[in-house]
Amino acid sequence: MQKGFAAAQGDWIFCVDADLDYGPEHIDRFLALAEESGAEIVIGSPYMRRGTTAGVPLARLWMSRLMNWYFRRVLNLGFSTYTSILRLYRREAIQGLLLTSRDKELLPEIVIKAALLGIPIIEAPAHLHWRARNRDRGRRGASVLSIARKTMRHLLWGTMENPIFLAPVLAVGARTLWFAIAILILFSASYSQTAVGGLTAITVAANNVMQVNPQTVVTFAVLLLTGLILFSLSIIILQNKVKREHDFLYFSRLLRK
C-alpha cells in the first residue's frame, strides 16, 4: 500500500481488497460523498448504520468487530471502523502523511495521523460480501499465530494512543487504600494494648499485625506495587505519545514546506 500511495499520480486513490469482497460499486458513491462533503478521506464501514456483511465466517466477523470496538473506545475519533482497507484518499492528503507501519496496523495509523493533522475524514456505509471461494481460503489461510501477532500489534497501537491503565490504576488504588485502612485499624488496636511505649510499642504492634494478619499485609504490598507499576507505565506511555505527536507534526510541516 505504501508503494502504491507513493507511485499514484491521479487526484484520488481508491483502495479495495483484490478479491473484491468489497465491490467496485463503492467507487462512484465514495467520490460523490467526498466532493459533496469536502472530505479528503472516506472510510468504508460495514459496521455503521446501513452497512452490511454477508457470508463472513463468524469467528472472523466477531474478531473484526471486537478490534474495531476496541479502537472506538481508545481513540475516540467517532468512527465505527478503523481496520477496513476500503477507503478513498485524496492523493495529496495520503502522500503527505509520514507512515511507518508495514502491515495491517497501517490502516488505523492512517486514521490517527490524518485526524492529528486535521485532514477532513468521513465514514460511509459499505457492503462486505465474502464469496464461497474466499470463505474456504480464509478458513485455511490465517494461522492462529498470525492472527495473534496482528491482534497484538493492533492492541499496541491503541495502547500507545490512549493508555488504558487509568481504570485499573483507580481500581487497584481503591483496593490498596482499603487494605491500608484495615492495617491501620489493626495496628491501632494492637498499639493500644501494648504495655510499653515509644518506638518499642510501634515495633511490637507492627510485629503483632504481621504475625496475626500476614495475608492482609502481603496483599497490601502486592496491590501497592502493582498500582505503582501501572501508574508509571501510564506516565511513560503518555510522555511517549506527546513526544511522538510533536515530532510527527513538526516533520509533517517540514515535509510540506
C-alpha positions in Angstrom: 0.0 0.0 0.0 2.8 2.4 0.8 4.4 1.8 -2.6 1.1 2.3 -4.2 0.5 5.6 -2.4 3.9 6.8 -3.4 3.6 5.9 -7.1 0.0 7.2 -7.6 -0.5 10.2 -9.8 -4.2 10.7 -10.0 -6.3 13.1 -7.9 -7.9 10.2 -5.9 -6.7 6.8 -4.7 -9.2 4.1 -4.1 -8.2 1.0 -2.0 -10.1 -2.2 -2.1 -9.3 -5.9 -1.5 -8.1 -7.7 -4.6 -10.7 -10.4 -4.2 -13.4 -7.7 -4.3 -15.2 -8.7 -1.1 -16.0 -5.0 -1.2 -17.4 -4.4 -4.7 -16.2 -1.6 -7.1 -19.6 0.0 -6.9 -18.3 1.8 -3.8 -16.0 4.0 -6.0 -18.6 6.3 -7.5 -20.5 6.7 -4.3 -17.4 7.5 -2.3 -16.3 10.0 -4.9 -19.7 11.7 -4.8 -19.6 11.8 -1.0 -16.1 13.3 -0.9 -16.9 16.0 -3.4 -20.2 16.8 -1.6 -18.6 17.0 1.9 -15.1 18.2 1.1 -13.6 15.2 2.8 -10.2 14.1 1.8 -10.5 10.6 3.2 -13.7 8.4 3.0 -13.7 5.3 5.2 -15.9 2.4 4.2 -17.6 0.8 7.1 -19.7 -2.4 7.1 -20.5 -1.8 10.9 -22.1 1.6 10.8 -25.8 2.2 10.1 -26.8 1.0 6.6 -23.5 -1.0 6.4 -23.9 -4.8 5.8 -21.9 -8.0 6.0 -22.7 -11.3 4.2 -21.0 -14.7 4.2 -18.2 -13.7 6.6 -17.2 -16.6 8.9 -18.5 -15.8 12.4 -15.0 -16.1 14.0 -13.5 -13.6 11.6 -16.6 -11.3 11.9 -16.5 -11.1 15.7 -12.7 -10.7 15.8 -13.1 -7.7 13.5 -16.0 -6.3 15.4 -14.1 -6.6 18.7 -11.0 -5.0 17.4 -12.9 -2.1 15.9 -14.9 -1.7 19.2 -11.5 -1.5 20.9 -10.3 1.3 18.6 -13.5 3.2 19.1 -13.1 3.1 22.8 -9.4 4.1 22.9 -9.1 6.5 20.0 -12.4 8.5 20.4 -12.4 9.7 16.8 -16.0 9.0 16.2 -15.7 6.3 13.6 -17.1 2.8 13.7 -14.4 1.1 11.6 -10.6 1.5 11.8 -9.3 -1.6 10.1 -11.2 -1.7 6.8 -9.0 -1.4 3.7 -11.9 0.0 1.7 -11.1 3.7 1.5 -10.9 6.7 -0.8 -8.0 9.1 -0.4 -7.1 12.4 -1.9 -3.7 11.8 -3.3 -2.1 14.9 -1.7 -3.5 14.0 1.7 -2.3 10.4 1.8 1.1 11.3 0.3 1.6 14.0 2.9 1.3 11.5 5.8 4.5 10.1 7.3 3.5 6.5 7.6 5.8 3.9 9.3 3.7 0.7 9.6 4.4 -2.2 7.2 1.4 -4.4 7.9 -2.3 -4.2 8.7 -1.7 -1.6 11.5 -1.1 0.8 8.7 -4.9 1.2 8.5 -5.5 2.7 12.0 -2.3 4.6 11.7 -3.6 6.5 8.7 -6.8 7.5 10.5 -4.9 8.5 13.7 -2.3 10.7 11.8 -4.8 12.2 9.4 -7.0 13.2 12.3 -4.0 14.7 14.1 -3.2 16.9 11.1 -6.9 18.0 10.8 -7.5 16.3 7.4 -11.2 16.0 6.8 -12.4 12.4 7.2 -15.9 11.0 6.8 -17.3 7.4 7.1 -19.7 5.8 4.6 -21.7 2.6 4.8 -20.1 -0.3 3.0 -21.2 -3.8 2.0 -18.8 -6.6 2.8 -19.7 -9.9 0.9 -17.4 -12.9 1.3 -17.8 -15.2 -1.6 -17.6 -19.0 -1.2 -14.1 -19.3 -2.5 -12.9 -16.7 -0.1 -14.6 -18.3 2.8 -12.8 -21.6 2.1 -9.4 -19.7 1.6 -10.0 -17.7 4.8 -10.5 -20.9 6.9 -7.1 -22.3 6.0 -5.2 -19.1 5.1 -4.6 -17.5 8.5 -2.9 -19.3 11.3 -3.6 -18.7 14.9 -0.1 -17.3 15.3 -0.5 -14.8 12.5 -3.9 -13.7 13.9 -2.4 -13.3 17.3 0.5 -11.2 16.0 -1.9 -8.9 14.1 -4.1 -8.6 17.2 -1.2 -7.7 19.4 0.1 -5.0 17.0 -3.4 -3.5 16.9 -3.6 -3.6 20.7 -0.2 -1.9 21.0 -1.3 0.9 18.6 -4.4 1.5 20.7 -2.4 1.5 23.9 0.2 3.9 22.6 -2.5 6.3 21.5 -4.6 6.1 24.7 -3.2 4.3 27.7 -6.0 2.2 29.2 -4.3 1.8 32.6 -6.3 4.5 34.2 -9.3 2.3 35.2 -7.0 -0.5 36.6 -4.9 2.1 38.5 -8.0 3.5 40.1 -9.3 0.0 40.9 -6.0 -1.1 42.4 -5.7 2.2 44.2 -9.1 1.8 45.8 -8.2 -1.7 47.0 -4.8 -0.6 48.2 -6.5 2.2 50.3 -9.0 -0.3 51.7 -6.2 -2.6 52.9 -4.2 0.3 54.2 -7.1 1.4 56.4 -7.5 -2.2 57.6 -3.8 -2.4 58.5 -4.0 1.0 60.4 -7.1 -0.3 62.3 -5.3 -3.5 63.3 -2.1 -1.6 64.2 -4.0 0.9 66.3 -5.8 -1.9 68.2 -2.5 -3.7 68.8 -0.7 -0.5 69.8 -3.4 0.4 72.4 -2.9 -3.0 74.1 0.9 -2.7 74.2 2.2 -2.1 77.8 5.5 -0.4 76.7 5.7 2.9 74.9 7.7 4.8 72.2 9.4 3.1 69.3 9.2 -0.3 71.2 5.4 -0.1 71.2 5.4 0.7 67.5 7.7 -2.3 66.7 5.7 -4.6 68.9 2.4 -3.5 67.4 3.7 -3.9 63.8 5.1 -7.3 64.6 1.7 -8.4 66.1 -0.1 -7.3 62.9 2.4 -9.2 60.7 2.0 -12.4 62.8 -1.8 -12.3 63.2 -2.8 -11.0 59.8 0.1 -11.7 57.4 -2.3 -12.1 54.4 -3.5 -8.5 54.8 0.0 -7.0 54.8 1.1 -9.1 51.9 -2.0 -8.2 49.9 -1.5 -4.6 50.6 2.2 -4.8 49.5 1.3 -6.5 46.2 -1.5 -4.1 45.4 0.7 -1.1 46.2 3.5 -2.4 43.9 1.0 -3.2 41.1 -0.5 0.3 41.3 2.9 2.0 41.2 3.9 -0.1 38.1 0.6 0.6 36.3 0.8 4.3 37.1 4.4 4.5 36.0 3.6 2.8 32.7 0.7 5.2 32.1 3.1 8.2 32.6 5.8 6.8 30.3 3.3 6.0 27.6 1.7 9.4 27.8 5.1 11.1 27.6 6.0 9.0 24.5 2.6 9.8 22.9 3.1 13.6 23.4 6.6 13.4 22.0 5.6 11.3 19.1 2.7 13.6 18.2 5.0 16.7 18.4 7.6 15.0 16.2 5.0 14.0 13.7 3.5 17.5 13.4 7.0 19.0 13.1 8.2 16.7 10.4 4.8 16.9 8.6 5.1 20.7 8.4 8.7 20.4 7.3 7.8 18.0 4.6 5.0 20.3 3.3 7.5 23.2 3.2 
